[in-house]
Amino acid sequence: RNMNAAKEMQDFRHSCRVGLGRFYNLEFYHGRIKSSPDGMALYLFIQWWGEYEKLEIVLTYIHWLFPLQERGRNLRAHELTKKEIKCFHEDKQAKSKLVKSYKLMLDFYGIRLVSESTGEVERSPNWKERFRNLNRYSHNNLRITRILKCLGTLGLKHYQAPLVKFFLHETLVVGHLQSLKQSVLDYFMFAVLDKSERRELVRFAFKHFKPQEQFVWGPKKILSGEVHRKN
């Protein structure tokens, strides 16, 4: 197990359990300021739907669409403050636009949001082409981790577990996304803020991980007992 990853994801969960200043990310989501260095408003990024080459090559937009409390590689984006997070939670319009950003990136990855209320996702019609891209470009693993963190931070944590379970199924059960396997286990699972959902994901991962004796993301003695009882 990647212990640096474990520490990073634990620190993220603890940071989400209020700072003054300008709310750059909220202003961006309300169309009052443009991103930097691209100089684009949010609605223009949303219009990139289906422009996969652009979404793959441009590296600076992801920090504006999915802001976090931590510094990213785009040094001209802004970290979330705790006060800003509180305001985002209470802002239905901003959260609705964040869901649009989420759908944009899901489509880029070959995934479709089935239900906004449950967060259920499924493969989109062009999933084979998009999965090939995911397997080829590993920097998308970092993007997905960021998206999961952002959803949890800004009041949309019900979207986290369904997406992670989707990736666990595609990596461990059917094997279509082998390049994502380590990131799914080290990062995606442990971005989920709901403890009971996170435990269910670990159980699911253990059940489908081969060989089970090499599973290091949870207590094997406890997990193996639970799996046997369920079977």
Backbone bond lengths (Angstrom), bond angles and torsions (degrees), N, CA, C in turn:
res aa  C-N    CA-C-N  psi(-1)  N-CA   C-N-CA  omega(-1)  CA-C   N-CA-C  phi
1 R - - - 1.469 - - 1.522 109.70 -
2 N 1.326 115.83 142.84 1.462 121.86 177.76 1.522 108.73 -80.34
3 M 1.321 117.79 103.12 1.459 121.75 -175.10 1.523 112.20 -72.13
4 N 1.334 117.17 -28.17 1.464 119.14 174.09 1.527 110.31 -63.86
5 A 1.340 115.61 -40.34 1.464 120.18 176.93 1.527 110.22 -63.79
6 A 1.323 117.21 -43.35 1.465 121.07 -179.92 1.529 111.20 -58.96
7 K 1.343 116.18 -43.86 1.473 120.55 179.56 1.525 110.58 -66.10
8 E 1.327 117.73 -42.46 1.469 120.93 -179.77 1.520 111.20 -61.08
9 M 1.333 117.16 -44.59 1.456 119.83 -177.04 1.527 111.36 -72.13
10 Q 1.327 117.78 -32.79 1.461 120.39 175.10 1.530 110.36 -65.48
11 D 1.332 116.96 -43.47 1.463 120.85 178.18 1.523 110.66 -61.09
12 F 1.349 116.83 -39.09 1.462 120.24 178.33 1.521 110.54 -62.09
13 R 1.338 118.50 -47.17 1.462 121.09 -177.96 1.520 110.66 -62.03
14 H 1.332 116.86 -40.81 1.462 120.50 179.98 1.530 111.29 -66.63
15 S 1.309 118.08 -32.75 1.460 120.94 -178.00 1.523 112.18 -68.97
16 C 1.354 116.09 -17.49 1.464 119.48 -178.03 1.532 112.63 -94.06
17 R 1.336 121.26 1.48 1.496 123.43 -177.83 1.530 112.07 -84.54
18 V 9.542 156.13 7.61 1.448 87.15 29.83 1.440 107.91 -142.71
19 G 2.313 164.51 97.07 1.414 165.13 92.64 1.505 111.31 57.64
20 L 1.224 115.96 131.21 1.448 124.30 175.15 1.506 110.39 -96.75
21 G 1.319 116.14 171.97 1.445 120.39 178.77 1.513 110.30 129.16
22 R 1.293 115.63 176.92 1.452 121.08 -178.77 1.524 110.77 -75.59
23 F 1.335 116.08 138.44 1.457 121.17 -177.41 1.523 109.39 -94.34
24 Y 1.322 116.83 77.17 1.462 121.64 -175.14 1.521 112.13 -59.88
25 N 1.333 116.90 -43.10 1.463 120.10 -175.62 1.528 111.58 -69.55
26 L 1.316 116.14 -39.64 1.456 120.02 177.36 1.532 110.20 -67.31
27 E 1.319 116.36 -39.07 1.469 119.95 176.97 1.530 110.86 -62.92
28 F 1.319 116.23 -39.67 1.461 120.26 177.42 1.520 110.34 -62.50
29 Y 1.322 117.20 -42.98 1.460 120.78 -178.92 1.531 112.90 -70.59
30 H 1.330 116.67 -18.87 1.466 120.00 174.89 1.525 112.12 -96.99
31 G 1.342 117.51 5.29 1.454 120.75 175.52 1.515 114.73 77.78
32 R 1.331 116.85 16.72 1.469 119.83 -177.50 1.519 112.76 -87.99
33 I 1.318 117.38 -23.27 1.463 121.12 176.32 1.519 108.77 -135.19
34 K 1.327 114.89 163.02 1.460 121.18 178.54 1.523 110.16 -104.24
35 S 1.313 114.99 161.17 1.463 120.09 178.51 1.519 110.15 -69.68
36 S 1.297 114.43 163.21 1.470 120.37 176.09 1.530 107.82 -136.67
37 P 1.320 118.37 135.59 1.468 129.59 10.84 1.534 114.58 -90.50
38 D 1.331 119.06 3.71 1.466 120.18 -172.83 1.521 113.24 -74.88
39 G 1.339 116.75 -24.84 1.455 119.96 -179.79 1.509 113.56 66.18
40 M 1.344 116.45 39.40 1.463 121.06 -176.75 1.521 111.03 -121.11
41 A 1.335 115.03 144.39 1.455 121.39 174.31 1.526 109.26 -81.01
42 L 1.317 115.88 160.67 1.465 120.92 -177.98 1.522 111.80 -55.67
43 Y 1.335 118.07 -45.50 1.467 120.21 -174.86 1.526 112.17 -61.25
44 L 1.334 117.38 -27.87 1.460 120.11 178.11 1.527 111.04 -71.08
45 F 1.336 116.79 -37.10 1.471 119.23 175.79 1.526 110.58 -64.81
46 I 1.341 116.49 -40.71 1.463 119.84 -179.99 1.522 110.76 -61.78
47 Q 1.333 116.69 -29.07 1.466 121.01 178.55 1.523 112.67 -73.79
48 W 1.331 117.25 -4.35 1.468 120.92 175.34 1.531 112.06 -77.13
49 W 1.319 117.05 7.72 1.476 121.16 -179.81 1.528 109.79 -52.48
50 G 1.318 116.39 123.08 1.458 121.72 178.85 1.514 114.65 83.17
51 E 1.324 117.96 -6.19 1.467 120.72 178.02 1.529 108.38 -89.83
52 Y 1.314 114.63 72.92 1.455 121.59 -167.76 1.527 113.39 -66.24
53 E 1.318 117.10 -36.43 1.464 118.64 179.77 1.525 110.72 -63.88
54 K 1.314 115.99 -40.54 1.459 120.92 179.30 1.533 110.26 -65.54
55 L 1.323 116.41 -44.94 1.465 120.64 179.82 1.524 111.81 -64.09
56 E 1.324 116.60 -30.21 1.463 120.76 179.70 1.519 111.65 -77.44
57 I 1.321 117.16 -44.65 1.465 121.23 -170.36 1.526 113.00 -80.81
58 V 1.335 117.46 -41.16 1.468 120.36 -177.98 1.532 108.55 -73.52
59 L 1.316 116.41 128.02 1.466 120.58 -171.95 1.526 114.09 -108.01
60 T 1.332 117.10 -3.60 1.467 119.38 -170.70 1.525 114.86 -99.54
61 Y 1.338 118.32 -15.36 1.464 120.00 -174.07 1.517 112.98 -75.46
62 I 1.332 117.28 -29.38 1.466 121.00 -171.53 1.526 111.94 -61.69
63 H 1.344 117.44 -30.38 1.462 121.48 -178.77 1.523 111.74 -73.39
64 W 1.342 116.38 -24.15 1.460 120.42 177.31 1.524 110.86 -86.64
65 L 1.319 117.19 -39.53 1.465 119.62 -179.95 1.530 111.39 -69.73
66 F 1.339 116.85 -32.83 1.472 121.26 -176.09 1.531 109.91 -132.50
67 P 1.320 116.14 75.11 1.476 119.99 -177.46 1.528 111.85 -71.02
68 L 1.326 115.06 153.05 1.460 122.38 179.23 1.526 109.98 -133.67
69 Q 1.319 115.55 175.36 1.456 121.01 175.45 1.524 112.24 -82.86
70 E 1.316 116.35 -1.70 1.457 120.54 -177.70 1.520 110.67 -115.37
71 R 1.302 116.45 153.72 1.459 122.40 -179.06 1.519 110.88 -72.52
72 G 1.327 116.04 133.42 1.455 121.24 176.95 1.513 111.11 -105.27
73 R 1.318 115.92 -169.87 1.465 120.37 -177.14 1.524 112.90 -75.58
74 N 1.321 116.85 -21.78 1.466 119.67 174.27 1.525 107.83 -85.81
75 L 1.306 116.11 100.23 1.463 120.85 -175.14 1.520 112.49 -73.28
76 R 1.336 117.09 -6.23 1.453 120.26 178.21 1.531 112.28 -100.06
77 A 1.321 116.23 3.75 1.458 121.28 169.49 1.533 107.54 -89.54
78 H 1.332 116.13 171.85 1.465 119.92 -173.54 1.525 111.02 -122.55
79 E 1.311 115.51 139.84 1.466 121.22 176.37 1.528 109.92 -73.72
80 L 1.311 115.46 146.81 1.459 120.96 174.11 1.524 110.62 -68.69
81 T 1.325 116.58 143.16 1.458 120.76 169.41 1.533 108.29 -101.19
82 K 1.327 117.13 161.26 1.468 119.52 -178.86 1.528 111.18 -65.44
83 K 1.334 116.89 -35.71 1.461 119.71 177.29 1.528 110.34 -65.70
84 E 1.328 116.49 -40.11 1.466 121.20 178.81 1.530 110.31 -63.69
85 I 1.319 116.33 -40.31 1.473 120.87 178.43 1.525 110.04 -60.87
86 K 1.320 116.36 -43.90 1.473 121.02 179.19 1.532 110.20 -60.06
87 C 1.332 116.53 -44.09 1.467 120.75 178.74 1.520 111.30 -64.73
88 F 1.332 116.55 -39.23 1.469 121.04 179.47 1.530 110.04 -62.21
89 H 1.315 116.58 -42.06 1.466 121.12 179.52 1.529 111.36 -57.02
90 E 1.321 115.87 -34.67 1.463 121.07 -175.20 1.528 113.03 -92.75
91 D 1.320 117.37 0.13 1.462 122.54 -173.59 1.529 110.11 -105.69
92 K 1.322 117.61 97.04 1.464 121.91 -176.66 1.524 111.91 -63.41
93 Q 1.326 117.00 -36.71 1.457 120.27 -178.88 1.524 111.13 -65.65
94 A 1.328 116.57 -44.95 1.463 120.45 179.55 1.521 110.92 -63.93
95 K 1.332 116.90 -42.09 1.466 120.05 -179.95 1.526 111.33 -66.89
96 S 1.322 117.20 -34.98 1.462 120.46 176.85 1.529 110.69 -63.76
97 K 1.325 116.30 -39.07 1.463 119.95 177.85 1.527 111.24 -70.48
98 L 1.330 116.64 -33.54 1.463 120.22 176.41 1.535 110.29 -63.41
99 V 1.323 116.93 -36.92 1.470 120.39 176.45 1.529 110.12 -63.05
100 K 1.327 117.42 -37.43 1.469 120.37 176.58 1.531 111.01 -62.87
101 S 1.333 116.00 -40.85 1.468 119.59 176.31 1.525 110.40 -62.62
102 Y 1.328 115.71 -40.37 1.471 121.03 178.89 1.533 110.49 -62.12
103 K 1.330 116.90 -45.19 1.466 120.56 179.15 1.527 111.17 -62.30
104 L 1.333 116.40 -38.17 1.462 121.10 177.81 1.520 110.92 -56.97
105 M 1.337 115.96 -47.30 1.460 120.02 -177.32 1.528 111.61 -74.44
106 L 1.326 117.27 -35.06 1.473 119.07 174.79 1.519 110.37 -58.14
107 D 1.317 116.61 -46.42 1.460 119.85 179.38 1.525 110.92 -60.25
108 F 1.313 116.32 -40.11 1.463 121.33 177.63 1.528 110.81 -59.19
109 Y 1.327 116.56 -33.42 1.466 121.02 -178.76 1.523 113.63 -91.18
110 G 1.349 117.53 1.02 1.458 119.86 179.65 1.512 113.45 84.45
111 I 1.329 116.15 29.92 1.465 122.26 -176.20 1.524 109.03 -128.44
112 R 1.319 115.73 149.79 1.464 121.20 179.09 1.524 109.79 -125.89
113 L 1.337 116.49 137.07 1.457 121.12 175.96 1.526 108.50 -80.50
114 V 1.320 116.25 117.49 1.462 121.56 -177.63 1.519 110.71 -82.05
115 S 1.338 116.83 -41.67 1.460 120.96 -174.95 1.528 110.29 -141.09
116 E 1.332 116.07 124.68 1.464 119.68 176.05 1.521 111.23 -72.93
117 S 1.317 117.75 -24.26 1.461 119.88 -177.97 1.528 112.52 -79.16
118 T 1.344 117.11 -35.47 1.468 120.20 -178.64 1.519 113.06 -102.94
119 G 1.332 116.95 -21.09 1.464 120.34 -176.35 1.517 113.97 84.11
120 E 1.328 117.31 4.83 1.467 120.51 -178.75 1.525 110.70 -58.94
121 V 1.322 116.48 138.24 1.466 121.73 177.63 1.525 109.78 -128.56
122 E 1.333 115.34 162.15 1.454 121.42 176.80 1.527 108.61 -150.25
123 R 1.326 116.42 169.16 1.460 120.18 176.31 1.525 110.09 -64.14
124 S 1.322 116.34 143.14 1.462 120.84 172.91 1.530 108.60 -88.37
125 P 1.326 118.43 165.96 1.473 120.57 -176.65 1.530 114.61 -56.02
126 N 1.333 117.56 -31.65 1.476 120.69 -177.85 1.529 112.36 -98.54
127 W 1.332 116.83 30.03 1.461 121.12 -172.07 1.531 113.08 -61.86
128 K 1.311 118.13 -34.61 1.467 119.24 -176.77 1.528 111.34 -62.65
129 E 1.307 116.21 -45.74 1.472 120.85 178.12 1.522 111.32 -62.96
130 R 1.339 116.09 -43.76 1.462 119.83 -176.49 1.536 111.27 -72.65
131 F 1.317 117.30 -34.54 1.466 119.93 176.41 1.524 111.19 -65.00
132 R 1.330 116.75 -35.54 1.469 119.44 176.23 1.525 110.32 -60.30
133 N 1.320 115.58 -39.99 1.464 120.06 178.49 1.529 110.92 -66.03
134 L 1.329 116.35 -41.54 1.468 120.78 178.29 1.519 111.50 -61.39
135 N 1.307 116.08 -43.11 1.466 119.96 179.47 1.526 112.21 -67.34
136 R 1.320 115.94 -26.60 1.465 120.25 -175.95 1.528 112.78 -83.45
137 Y 1.333 117.58 -40.05 1.473 121.13 -172.15 1.528 110.18 -111.36
138 S 1.317 115.98 101.17 1.464 121.01 -172.67 1.526 113.38 -72.12
139 H 1.332 118.36 -15.59 1.465 118.05 179.80 1.531 111.24 -66.59
140 N 1.342 116.78 -16.52 1.458 118.96 175.17 1.530 112.06 -67.98
141 N 1.321 117.36 -22.33 1.464 119.71 174.77 1.527 110.31 -61.53
142 L 1.334 116.07 -41.04 1.467 120.81 177.78 1.522 110.28 -65.55
143 R 1.321 116.73 -39.86 1.459 120.67 179.26 1.525 111.12 -62.58
144 I 1.334 116.74 -43.67 1.462 120.17 -178.14 1.527 110.17 -66.54
145 T 1.328 117.14 -39.40 1.466 119.73 175.96 1.519 109.70 -59.62
146 R 1.318 116.78 -42.46 1.463 121.05 179.55 1.536 110.82 -63.39
147 I 1.327 116.11 -43.83 1.462 120.33 179.75 1.527 110.47 -60.22
148 L 1.328 116.76 -45.96 1.465 120.70 179.31 1.527 111.68 -61.33
149 K 1.312 116.40 -43.89 1.472 119.90 177.78 1.525 110.98 -60.93
150 C 1.332 115.88 -44.98 1.454 120.66 -177.82 1.524 111.55 -63.03
151 L 1.318 117.73 -44.78 1.457 121.28 178.87 1.526 110.91 -57.95
152 G 1.319 116.50 -42.96 1.455 120.33 178.92 1.515 112.46 -67.52
153 T 1.317 116.36 -38.74 1.457 121.44 -176.94 1.522 112.33 -69.62
154 L 1.333 117.13 -38.46 1.465 121.06 -170.05 1.528 113.89 -101.67
155 G 1.327 116.85 26.13 1.455 120.16 169.71 1.512 116.03 88.21
156 L 1.326 117.31 16.91 1.465 120.85 179.00 1.530 110.65 -123.42
157 K 1.311 115.89 40.66 1.462 119.12 -174.02 1.526 113.43 -68.63
158 H 1.336 117.57 -15.50 1.477 118.36 177.56 1.526 111.81 -68.47
159 Y 1.331 117.41 -12.21 1.460 120.67 175.77 1.533 112.33 -83.93
160 Q 1.312 117.95 -15.29 1.467 120.35 -172.22 1.525 113.11 -68.39
161 A 1.319 116.79 -60.45 1.469 120.67 -172.72 1.533 113.30 -59.81
162 P 1.352 119.85 -43.03 1.475 118.18 178.96 1.527 113.21 -60.11
163 L 1.334 116.76 -38.20 1.470 118.95 179.46 1.524 110.74 -68.90
164 V 1.324 116.90 -41.69 1.467 120.03 179.93 1.528 110.11 -64.77
165 K 1.330 117.33 -42.13 1.467 119.36 179.14 1.531 110.39 -63.29
166 F 1.319 116.99 -37.32 1.461 120.80 176.01 1.530 110.19 -58.33
167 F 1.336 116.67 -46.89 1.458 119.94 -179.28 1.531 111.71 -68.66
168 L 1.321 117.69 -35.25 1.467 119.88 176.00 1.530 110.07 -62.67
169 H 1.317 116.69 -42.06 1.460 120.30 179.25 1.529 110.77 -64.18
170 E 1.336 116.32 -43.85 1.462 119.88 -177.10 1.527 112.53 -70.96
171 T 1.325 117.21 -24.99 1.471 119.72 179.67 1.521 112.04 -93.17
172 L 1.324 117.69 -48.13 1.469 120.80 -171.85 1.523 113.62 -91.72
173 V 1.320 118.09 -30.92 1.464 120.40 -174.26 1.523 111.38 -92.76
174 V 1.338 117.04 -53.57 1.461 119.64 -176.61 1.526 113.20 -104.61
175 G 1.314 118.01 -14.16 1.463 121.47 171.10 1.510 116.77 72.42
176 H 1.331 117.70 25.82 1.458 119.63 -178.38 1.529 113.21 -81.62
177 L 1.329 117.08 -21.80 1.473 120.25 -174.46 1.525 110.27 -124.22
178 Q 1.303 115.91 58.78 1.459 120.42 -176.78 1.520 113.64 -62.67
179 S 1.337 117.37 -29.56 1.463 120.02 -179.90 1.528 112.63 -68.69
180 L 1.337 116.39 -16.78 1.462 120.20 -179.12 1.527 112.79 -96.42
181 K 1.320 116.98 -7.74 1.464 120.87 -169.59 1.528 113.24 -52.82
182 Q 1.327 117.52 -49.87 1.463 119.92 -177.18 1.519 111.65 -64.60
183 S 1.320 116.62 -40.73 1.463 120.06 179.53 1.526 111.74 -67.44
184 V 1.323 116.61 -37.60 1.466 119.92 178.26 1.521 110.22 -60.48
185 L 1.317 116.13 -43.53 1.467 120.76 -177.33 1.535 112.60 -76.92
186 D 1.317 116.77 -40.51 1.468 120.06 -176.07 1.525 113.19 -81.13
187 Y 1.327 117.00 -37.36 1.456 121.19 -171.29 1.523 114.31 -115.70
188 F 1.336 117.59 -54.44 1.466 119.57 -172.39 1.528 111.04 -58.54
189 M 1.322 117.85 -49.47 1.470 121.33 -177.38 1.522 111.95 -57.03
190 F 1.329 115.69 -40.23 1.452 119.67 -171.75 1.526 112.92 -92.41
191 A 1.335 116.23 7.29 1.467 120.50 168.43 1.520 110.81 -84.27
192 V 1.337 117.24 -16.79 1.466 121.45 -177.01 1.521 109.24 -70.78
193 L 1.334 116.24 123.13 1.462 120.85 -173.92 1.525 113.38 -80.73
194 D 1.324 117.37 -32.30 1.466 120.23 -179.53 1.529 109.10 -72.19
195 K 1.333 116.05 117.31 1.467 120.53 -173.55 1.527 112.20 -63.46
196 S 1.321 118.15 -40.80 1.464 119.73 -178.65 1.533 110.61 -67.58
197 E 1.327 116.88 -39.26 1.468 119.68 176.93 1.520 110.76 -66.39
198 R 1.329 116.11 -38.34 1.465 119.63 179.17 1.527 110.44 -64.24
199 R 1.300 117.10 -40.48 1.468 120.35 178.50 1.526 110.99 -64.15
200 E 1.332 116.94 -40.67 1.464 119.68 178.36 1.516 111.25 -63.16
201 L 1.316 116.33 -37.31 1.462 120.08 178.05 1.525 111.08 -66.48
202 V 1.320 117.04 -39.76 1.464 120.54 177.85 1.532 109.54 -64.32
203 R 1.329 116.70 -41.37 1.475 119.86 177.39 1.529 110.83 -61.59
204 F 1.323 116.21 -44.26 1.458 120.74 178.73 1.528 110.63 -61.31
205 A 1.334 115.95 -43.71 1.466 120.34 179.85 1.526 110.71 -62.68
206 F 1.313 116.56 -43.84 1.470 120.69 -179.91 1.526 110.72 -62.47
207 K 1.316 116.50 -42.53 1.464 120.90 -177.91 1.527 111.72 -59.93
208 H 1.338 116.23 -35.13 1.467 119.80 -173.30 1.526 113.65 -105.60
209 F 1.328 117.25 -2.17 1.466 120.35 -179.86 1.528 109.81 -78.31
210 K 1.310 115.85 137.50 1.470 121.35 178.96 1.533 109.58 -129.85
211 P 1.349 117.25 130.84 1.470 127.76 -7.34 1.528 110.84 -80.26
212 Q 1.324 116.57 144.30 1.459 121.13 -175.04 1.524 113.04 -61.27
213 E 1.330 117.30 -29.93 1.473 119.15 -178.04 1.528 112.06 -67.08
214 Q 1.333 117.49 -14.54 1.463 120.64 178.54 1.531 112.55 -98.60
215 F 1.311 117.24 7.59 1.466 121.24 178.97 1.524 109.39 -74.52
216 V 1.340 117.12 125.05 1.471 120.96 -174.21 1.530 112.45 -125.05
217 W 1.336 118.13 16.87 1.460 120.52 -176.21 1.524 112.61 -103.02
218 G 1.312 115.95 13.75 1.452 121.69 177.53 1.515 109.35 -177.25
219 P 1.355 117.51 166.03 1.471 121.25 -178.31 1.530 111.77 -68.68
220 K 1.329 116.33 110.34 1.472 120.10 -173.76 1.528 112.86 -61.79
221 K 1.329 117.31 -37.51 1.469 118.89 -178.02 1.522 110.68 -62.12
222 I 1.322 116.24 -43.89 1.466 120.14 179.56 1.514 110.40 -69.29
223 L 1.332 116.75 -46.51 1.458 120.95 -177.57 1.528 111.89 -63.39
224 S 1.301 117.21 -41.51 1.473 119.95 -178.42 1.517 110.02 -66.04
225 G 1.327 117.60 -36.77 1.463 120.87 176.98 1.504 112.04 -64.74
226 E 1.348 116.00 -41.24 1.461 120.58 179.28 1.524 110.81 -65.36
227 V 1.323 117.02 -43.26 1.463 121.50 -178.98 1.516 110.32 -62.66
228 H 1.356 116.36 -44.78 1.458 119.77 -179.88 1.528 111.53 -63.75
229 R 1.345 117.51 -39.44 1.461 119.89 179.38 1.520 111.03 -64.98
230 K 1.341 116.53 -41.86 1.464 120.14 179.34 1.513 111.48 -64.67
231 N 1.349 116.35 -41.25 1.461 119.44 178.58 1.514 110.61 -64.58
